[in-house]
Amino acid sequence: MKPHKYVIVGGGMAAAAAVGGIREVDPHGSIAVICAEKHAPYDRPPLSKALWTGQKTVAALSRDVAGPGVELHLGKRVVALDAAKKTVTDDAGNVHGWEKLLLATGGAPRRLPFADEGTIYFRTLDDYLRLRELADGGASFAVIGGGFIGSEIAAALAMYGKRVTMVFPEEGIGARIYPRGLSAFLDAYFRERSVTVLPGQSVSGLRRDGARIALSTGTTEVSADAVVAGIGIVPEVGLAQSAGLAVDNGIVVDEYLRTGHPDILAAGDVASFYSPVLDRRLRLEHEDNANTMGGVAGRNMAGRTEPYHHLPFFYSDLFDLGYEAVGELDSRLDVVEDWKEPFRKGVVYYLREGRVRGVLLWNTWGQIEAATAMIASKAPRSRAQLVGAISD
């Protein structure tokens, strides 16, 4: 067994931020990062954005976690956690001891029961590299899913000059979070850019037809050179469950990101944390959450007692449209839309019982702080008070 002061299970953005957080407090304590991927930690958002437009290269994604006392164990998956003995064991049989442990295990892509190995569940750098290779040789692609990842990948492939068909069960692109009018606008906007959009349809089967793949929705058949599925993730909570830690849509943590075991913390996509601003538990799968939470977790592993009260923001790019958003975005909430130019530039407010719970800044930039303050105030606001309240 090899002893370490700190062990981090996972190699994503939260893990990288945790290494930095530890080093802010403890410059010398030994750190082991155990990652199932063969790549060192890297930034993930460009996988569905800037890499396709040439704004970034794969080499530029790398996160610098190397340094004295830091060991990276790549291509190793932790398969056992013994909380009593303070050890973890990887799939090669290596045992690592720890004083403080961080579970930054992220999530696994939801999978289709009928799909074959050729389906790409877009999440990792290897997924990007595989899809990019296919895109350099193929002409047409089917994207299953009309949410965050599905819409970004469809836009990226279309901008890369590929024929794209989107298939999803919702009534429009992003219908779960966008107001109905904005979602309908996006359907038309994608179609103007030669994307075939098939809302309200669920894929029920997949078959190989020579070198091509045929998707069946029951009413439509879609033929493509490759299939990409962006249908969400399932948090990787198996290790936590095996150690008897509380799990509820993720690993349950307190405000200091500790689990039920005082020396085991969790951060990133897998962590279920309480947000004082929204007065509810959240589990978020976005960059700002991973980076900020990872840093707090690292500092707390090294002896700080820093509460995580941050309300993370997130963003997306779709062709020449983009947005930043913060809080609770749910199209079922009461919605106030304040458009400077309909569906091109404006602010959408999401309210519950007259209080702003979330803000979508559509092609409106530099206003996350103002939006967060509005949500945090918890003050009742009328439609008239919201129109013009935030603008860039």
C-alpha positions as CSV (number, residue, x, y, z in Angstrom):
1,M,0.0,0.0,0.0
2,K,1.2,3.5,-0.9
3,P,0.3,6.2,1.6
4,H,-0.7,9.7,0.6
5,K,-1.9,12.7,2.5
6,Y,-4.6,13.4,-0.2
7,V,-6.2,11.1,-2.7
8,I,-8.5,12.4,-5.4
9,V,-10.6,9.9,-7.3
10,G,-11.4,11.4,-10.7
11,G,-9.5,13.4,-13.2
12,G,-11.9,16.1,-14.4
13,M,-12.0,19.8,-13.9
14,A,-13.1,19.5,-10.2
15,A,-10.1,17.2,-9.5
16,A,-7.7,19.7,-11.2
17,A,-9.2,22.6,-9.2
18,A,-8.9,20.5,-6.0
19,V,-5.2,20.0,-6.6
20,G,-4.8,23.8,-6.9
21,G,-6.9,24.3,-3.8
22,I,-4.8,22.0,-1.7
23,R,-1.6,23.7,-2.9
24,E,-3.0,27.1,-1.8
25,V,-3.0,25.8,1.8
26,D,-0.5,22.9,1.9
27,P,2.5,23.3,-0.5
28,H,4.1,20.0,0.3
29,G,1.5,17.3,1.2
30,S,1.5,14.3,-1.1
31,I,-1.4,14.1,-3.6
32,A,-2.5,11.2,-5.7
33,V,-5.0,11.7,-8.5
34,I,-6.5,8.5,-9.8
35,C,-8.2,8.9,-13.1
36,A,-10.0,6.3,-15.4
37,E,-9.1,8.3,-18.5
38,K,-5.7,8.0,-20.1
39,H,-5.5,11.8,-20.4
40,A,-4.3,14.2,-17.7
41,P,-7.1,16.6,-16.5
42,Y,-8.3,19.0,-19.2
43,D,-11.0,21.6,-19.9
44,R,-14.2,20.0,-21.2
45,P,-16.4,22.8,-22.6
46,P,-14.3,23.3,-25.8
47,L,-15.1,19.6,-26.7
48,S,-18.4,20.8,-28.0
49,K,-17.5,24.4,-28.8
50,A,-14.1,25.9,-29.6
51,L,-12.3,22.8,-30.9
52,W,-14.7,22.7,-33.8
53,T,-14.2,26.3,-34.9
54,G,-10.4,26.2,-34.5
55,Q,-10.5,28.7,-31.6
56,K,-8.7,26.1,-29.5
57,T,-6.5,23.1,-29.9
58,V,-6.5,19.9,-28.0
59,A,-3.1,20.8,-26.5
60,A,-4.5,24.0,-25.1
61,L,-7.1,22.1,-23.0
62,S,-4.6,20.7,-20.6
63,R,-4.9,21.6,-16.9
64,D,-1.6,22.0,-15.1
65,V,-1.7,19.8,-12.1
66,A,1.8,18.5,-12.2
67,G,4.3,19.5,-9.5
68,P,6.4,18.2,-6.6
69,G,4.4,15.7,-4.6
70,V,1.6,15.2,-7.1
71,E,1.2,11.7,-8.7
72,L,-1.1,11.1,-11.6
73,H,-2.4,7.6,-12.0
74,L,-4.0,7.6,-15.4
75,G,-6.0,4.8,-17.0
76,K,-6.9,3.4,-13.6
77,R,-10.4,3.1,-12.2
78,V,-10.9,2.9,-8.4
79,V,-13.1,-0.1,-7.7
80,A,-13.1,-0.3,-3.9
81,L,-13.2,2.2,-1.1
82,D,-12.6,1.2,2.5
83,A,-13.6,4.2,4.7
84,A,-12.5,2.4,7.9
85,K,-9.0,1.6,6.7
86,K,-8.8,4.8,4.6
87,T,-7.8,3.0,1.4
88,V,-8.9,2.9,-2.2
89,T,-8.0,0.1,-4.6
90,D,-7.8,0.5,-8.4
91,D,-8.6,-2.0,-11.1
92,A,-5.0,-3.0,-11.4
93,G,-4.9,-4.0,-7.7
94,N,-3.0,-1.0,-6.5
95,V,-3.9,0.1,-3.0
96,H,-3.6,3.8,-1.9
97,G,-3.9,5.0,1.6
98,W,-5.2,8.5,2.4
99,E,-5.7,11.0,5.2
100,K,-8.2,13.0,3.2
101,L,-10.2,11.7,0.2
102,L,-12.1,13.6,-2.5
103,L,-14.7,11.8,-4.6
104,A,-14.8,13.7,-7.9
105,T,-16.1,10.8,-9.9
106,G,-18.4,12.8,-12.2
107,G,-21.0,10.8,-14.1
108,A,-21.4,8.2,-16.8
109,P,-23.4,9.0,-19.9
110,R,-27.0,7.7,-20.1
111,R,-27.1,4.9,-22.6
112,L,-29.7,3.7,-25.1
113,P,-30.8,0.1,-24.6
114,F,-30.7,-0.6,-28.3
115,A,-27.6,1.2,-29.4
116,D,-24.4,-0.6,-30.4
117,E,-20.7,0.2,-29.8
118,G,-20.7,2.6,-32.7
119,T,-22.9,5.1,-30.9
120,I,-20.8,8.0,-29.4
121,Y,-21.9,9.1,-26.0
122,F,-20.3,12.5,-26.1
123,R,-18.5,13.4,-22.9
124,T,-14.7,12.9,-23.0
125,L,-11.7,14.0,-25.1
126,D,-11.6,10.5,-26.6
127,D,-15.3,11.0,-27.6
128,Y,-14.3,14.2,-29.3
129,L,-11.3,12.7,-31.1
130,R,-13.4,9.8,-32.3
131,L,-16.2,12.0,-33.6
132,R,-13.7,14.4,-35.2
133,E,-12.2,11.5,-37.1
134,L,-15.6,10.4,-38.3
135,A,-16.5,14.0,-39.2
136,D,-13.4,14.2,-41.3
137,G,-14.5,11.2,-43.3
138,G,-18.3,11.2,-43.1
139,A,-20.9,13.5,-44.4
140,S,-24.1,13.0,-42.3
141,F,-24.7,12.6,-38.6
142,A,-27.6,11.9,-36.3
143,V,-27.7,13.6,-32.9
144,I,-30.0,12.1,-30.3
145,G,-31.0,14.7,-27.8
146,G,-32.1,18.4,-28.0
147,G,-30.8,19.6,-24.7
148,F,-27.5,21.2,-23.6
149,I,-25.0,18.8,-25.2
150,G,-27.2,17.7,-28.1
151,S,-27.8,21.2,-29.4
152,E,-24.1,22.2,-29.0
153,I,-22.9,19.1,-30.9
154,A,-25.5,19.5,-33.6
155,A,-24.4,23.2,-34.1
156,A,-20.7,22.2,-34.0
157,L,-21.1,19.5,-36.7
158,A,-23.2,21.8,-38.9
159,M,-20.6,24.5,-38.6
160,Y,-18.0,21.9,-39.6
161,G,-19.9,21.4,-42.8
162,K,-21.8,18.2,-42.0
163,R,-25.4,17.3,-42.6
164,V,-27.0,16.9,-39.2
165,T,-30.4,15.4,-38.1
166,M,-31.5,16.1,-34.5
167,V,-34.0,13.7,-32.9
168,F,-35.5,14.3,-29.5
169,P,-38.8,13.7,-27.6
170,E,-39.4,17.3,-26.4
171,E,-41.5,19.8,-28.4
172,G,-38.5,21.9,-29.2
173,I,-34.8,22.4,-28.7
174,G,-34.1,23.1,-25.1
175,A,-37.8,23.0,-24.3
176,R,-37.1,22.0,-20.7
177,I,-35.4,25.3,-19.9
178,Y,-36.3,27.8,-22.7
179,P,-39.7,29.6,-23.0
180,R,-41.8,28.1,-25.7
181,G,-41.3,30.9,-28.2
182,L,-37.5,30.8,-27.8
183,S,-37.5,27.0,-28.2
184,A,-39.6,27.3,-31.4
185,F,-37.3,30.0,-32.7
186,L,-34.2,27.7,-32.1
187,D,-35.9,24.9,-34.1
188,A,-36.3,27.3,-37.0
189,Y,-32.9,28.8,-36.5
190,F,-31.2,25.4,-36.7
191,R,-33.2,24.5,-39.8
192,E,-32.0,27.7,-41.5
193,R,-28.5,26.3,-41.0
194,S,-29.4,23.1,-42.7
195,V,-30.0,21.0,-39.6
196,T,-32.9,18.7,-39.8
197,V,-34.8,19.0,-36.6
198,L,-37.2,16.3,-35.6
199,P,-38.9,17.2,-32.3
200,G,-41.4,15.1,-30.5
201,Q,-39.8,11.9,-31.6
202,S,-38.1,9.2,-29.6
203,V,-35.6,6.8,-31.1
204,S,-36.9,3.3,-30.8
205,G,-34.3,1.3,-32.7
206,L,-31.0,1.3,-34.5
207,R,-29.6,-1.0,-37.2
208,R,-26.5,-1.1,-39.4
209,D,-27.1,-0.9,-43.1
210,G,-23.7,-1.5,-44.6
211,A,-21.4,1.4,-43.6
212,R,-24.4,3.5,-42.5
213,I,-26.6,3.5,-39.5
214,A,-30.4,3.7,-39.6
215,L,-32.4,5.1,-36.7
216,S,-36.0,4.4,-36.3
217,T,-38.5,6.6,-34.4
218,G,-41.5,4.6,-35.2
219,T,-42.7,7.1,-37.7
220,T,-39.4,8.2,-39.3
221,E,-36.2,6.5,-40.3
222,V,-32.9,8.5,-40.2
223,S,-29.8,7.3,-42.1
224,A,-26.4,8.6,-41.0
225,D,-22.7,7.9,-41.1
226,A,-22.5,8.1,-37.3
227,V,-24.8,8.6,-34.3
228,V,-24.1,10.9,-31.3
229,A,-26.2,10.6,-28.2
230,G,-26.3,13.5,-25.7
231,I,-29.0,12.4,-23.3
232,G,-27.5,13.3,-20.0
233,I,-25.4,11.5,-17.3
234,V,-25.9,9.4,-14.3
235,P,-23.8,10.4,-11.3
236,E,-21.1,7.9,-10.4
237,V,-22.0,7.2,-6.8
238,G,-21.1,3.5,-6.6
239,L,-18.0,4.1,-4.4
240,A,-19.9,6.3,-2.0
241,Q,-22.7,3.8,-1.7
242,S,-20.3,1.0,-1.0
243,A,-18.8,3.0,1.8
244,G,-22.2,3.7,3.3
245,L,-22.3,7.4,2.4
246,A,-25.5,9.2,1.8
247,V,-26.6,9.3,-1.8
248,D,-29.6,11.3,-3.2
249,N,-29.2,12.3,-6.9
250,G,-25.5,12.4,-6.2
251,I,-23.2,12.2,-3.2
252,V,-24.7,14.3,-0.4
253,V,-22.3,16.8,1.1
254,D,-22.6,19.5,3.8
255,E,-21.7,23.2,3.3
256,Y,-18.0,22.3,3.6
257,L,-18.4,19.6,1.0
258,R,-17.9,16.8,3.5
259,T,-19.8,13.6,3.2
260,G,-21.0,11.6,6.2
261,H,-17.4,10.6,6.8
262,P,-15.4,13.7,8.0
263,D,-12.3,12.9,5.9
264,I,-14.2,12.1,2.7
265,L,-15.4,15.0,0.5
266,A,-17.1,15.2,-2.8
267,A,-17.1,17.8,-5.6
268,G,-18.1,18.5,-9.1
269,D,-20.8,16.8,-11.2
270,V,-21.3,14.1,-8.6
271,A,-21.9,16.3,-5.5
272,S,-25.4,17.1,-4.2
273,F,-25.0,20.4,-2.2
274,Y,-27.3,22.8,-0.5
275,S,-27.7,26.2,-2.1
276,P,-28.6,28.9,0.5
277,V,-29.5,31.3,-2.4
278,L,-32.1,28.9,-3.8
279,D,-32.9,27.1,-0.5
280,R,-32.7,23.7,-2.1
281,R,-30.2,20.9,-3.0
282,L,-28.5,21.1,-6.4
283,R,-26.3,18.8,-8.5
284,L,-24.8,20.8,-11.3
285,E,-22.8,19.6,-14.4
286,H,-21.2,22.9,-15.4
287,E,-17.7,24.3,-15.6
288,D,-18.0,27.1,-13.0
289,N,-19.4,24.6,-10.5
290,A,-16.6,22.1,-11.1
291,N,-13.8,24.8,-10.8
292,T,-15.2,26.7,-7.9
293,M,-16.4,23.7,-5.9
294,G,-13.1,21.8,-6.6
295,G,-11.1,24.6,-5.3
296,V,-13.1,24.9,-2.1
297,A,-12.9,21.1,-1.6
298,G,-9.1,21.2,-2.0
299,R,-8.7,24.0,0.5
300,N,-11.0,22.2,3.0
301,M,-9.1,19.0,2.6
302,A,-6.0,20.9,3.5
303,G,-7.5,22.3,6.7
304,R,-9.7,25.2,5.8
305,T,-13.4,25.4,6.8
306,E,-14.7,27.3,3.8
307,P,-18.4,27.0,3.1
308,Y,-19.5,26.5,-0.5
309,H,-22.3,29.0,-0.9
310,H,-21.5,29.9,-4.5
311,L,-24.3,29.9,-7.0
312,P,-22.6,28.6,-10.2
313,F,-23.3,30.0,-13.7
314,F,-23.3,28.2,-17.0
315,Y,-23.1,29.1,-20.7
316,S,-23.5,27.8,-24.2
317,D,-22.8,28.8,-27.8
318,L,-25.1,27.8,-30.7
319,F,-23.9,29.1,-34.0
320,D,-23.7,32.9,-33.6
321,L,-26.0,32.9,-30.6
322,G,-24.8,32.4,-27.0
323,Y,-25.9,32.9,-23.4
324,E,-24.9,32.9,-19.8
325,A,-27.3,31.8,-17.1
326,V,-27.5,31.4,-13.4
327,G,-30.0,29.8,-11.0
328,E,-33.0,27.6,-11.7
329,L,-34.0,27.5,-15.4
330,D,-37.2,25.6,-15.8
331,S,-39.7,26.4,-18.5
332,R,-42.5,25.3,-16.1
333,L,-41.8,28.3,-13.9
334,D,-43.4,31.7,-14.4
335,V,-41.4,33.4,-17.1
336,V,-40.9,37.1,-17.8
337,E,-39.2,37.8,-21.2
338,D,-37.5,41.1,-21.8
339,W,-36.3,41.2,-25.4
340,K,-34.3,44.0,-27.0
341,E,-34.5,42.0,-30.2
342,P,-36.9,39.1,-30.1
343,F,-35.0,35.8,-29.5
344,R,-31.7,37.5,-30.6
345,K,-30.8,39.6,-27.5
346,G,-32.5,39.9,-24.2
347,V,-33.1,38.6,-20.7
348,V,-35.4,35.9,-19.5
349,Y,-36.4,35.7,-15.8
350,Y,-37.7,32.6,-14.1
351,L,-40.0,33.2,-11.1
352,R,-41.6,31.1,-8.4
353,E,-44.2,32.8,-6.2
354,G,-43.1,36.2,-7.5
355,R,-39.4,35.7,-6.7
356,V,-36.7,35.4,-9.3
357,R,-35.1,31.9,-9.2
358,G,-33.1,32.0,-12.4
359,V,-31.9,34.4,-15.1
360,L,-31.1,33.6,-18.8
361,L,-28.8,36.3,-20.3
362,W,-29.4,35.6,-24.1
363,N,-26.6,37.3,-26.1
364,T,-26.4,39.6,-23.1
365,W,-22.9,39.6,-21.5
366,G,-21.2,40.7,-18.3
367,Q,-24.3,40.6,-16.1
368,I,-23.9,37.4,-14.1
369,E,-23.1,39.3,-10.9
370,A,-26.3,41.4,-11.3
371,A,-28.4,38.4,-12.0
372,T,-27.0,36.4,-9.1
373,A,-27.6,39.4,-6.7
374,M,-31.2,39.6,-8.0
375,I,-31.8,35.9,-7.2
376,A,-30.1,36.2,-3.8
377,S,-32.2,39.1,-2.7
378,K,-35.3,36.9,-2.7
379,A,-37.4,40.1,-3.1
380,P,-40.8,39.9,-4.8
381,R,-40.6,41.4,-8.3
382,S,-43.4,42.3,-10.7
383,R,-43.2,42.0,-14.5
384,A,-43.0,45.8,-14.7
385,Q,-40.0,45.8,-12.3
386,L,-38.1,43.2,-14.3
387,V,-38.4,44.8,-17.7
388,G,-35.2,46.7,-18.2
389,A,-33.8,45.7,-14.9
390,I,-30.7,44.0,-16.4
391,S,-29.1,44.9,-19.7
392,D,-25.6,45.2,-21.1
